[in-house]
Amino acid sequence: MRRRIVAGNWKMNGSKDLSEKLVGYVRSEAGSLDKHVEVVIIPPAIYIQDVLKQAGDRISVGVQNVGQWQSGAYTGEISSGMARDAGCSYVLVGHSERRQLFGETDDLVALKVSSIVGNGLTAIVCVGETLEEREAGRAETVVAEQVRAGLAPLAQESGSQGQWQNIVVAYEPVWAIGTGKTATADDAQAMHASIRGVLKSMGAPSEEISLLYGGSVKADNAAALFSEPDIDGGLIGGASLIAEDFVSICRSVPAGT
């Protein structure tokens, strides 16, 4: 059975106070969530320990970015091994903000994915098209290219079959991130089905890999999105900073799936 995941990406937001109050509230409500829902909180790296102190058994913790190196003279970077050592289970990689603002390429994403899964962490690999690419009819082509390139190491390396279990793909249309615009449930499902097809063509166990939708997911649209057959949860931005909204989104995952 595929993991049902709701992950909150705090981006460059947060504080010690937020870590205590928000995560504490989510932990207190976690017992009322369906047992199949995995809740993940991904704060800025400087607050990982604060979040871990509040997380309890039902909340996993991730980091927003890692370098492609294991160690060395790379001031300001952290490695996948460090993230694991700190207590993280997940790593975001390839987020559109990293691609657009910091020039991260598909090749760099692939290097990071290799490091992440090689250290036993789960990579949440973000893919998505711009509005211009969608309007040009290239959305599925662009996303397929990002999936193939970013996950190429797993498709190419012998003995990597077991590492697919450490891959989650998050489809985040760039035009929907932080804009209030959301893909319709039908459009999101179509892209998720396309991604699953690409994974199958790469030799991945595509029916076992969790696919998340991200892009202005809110309490009032989450249920419709999560009810689609190929959408296994969400990568939540702004709404993950509001405790009640985030828990409401977690409750929107269909029960017993």
Buried (B, 14 or more C-beta within 10 A) or exposed (E): EBBBBBBBBBBEBBEEEBBBEBBBBBBEBBEEBEEBBBBBBBBBBEBBBBBBEBBBEBBBBBBBBBBBBEEEEEEEBBBBBBBBEBBBBBBBBBBBBBBEEEEBEBEBBBBBBBBBBBBEBBBBBBBBBBBEBBEEEBBBEBBBBBBBBBBBBBBEEEEBEEBBBBBBBBBBBBBBBEEEEBBEBEBBBBBBBBBBBBBEEBEBEBEEBBBBBBBBBBBEBBBBBBBBEBBBBBBBBBBBBBBEBBBBBBBBBEEEB
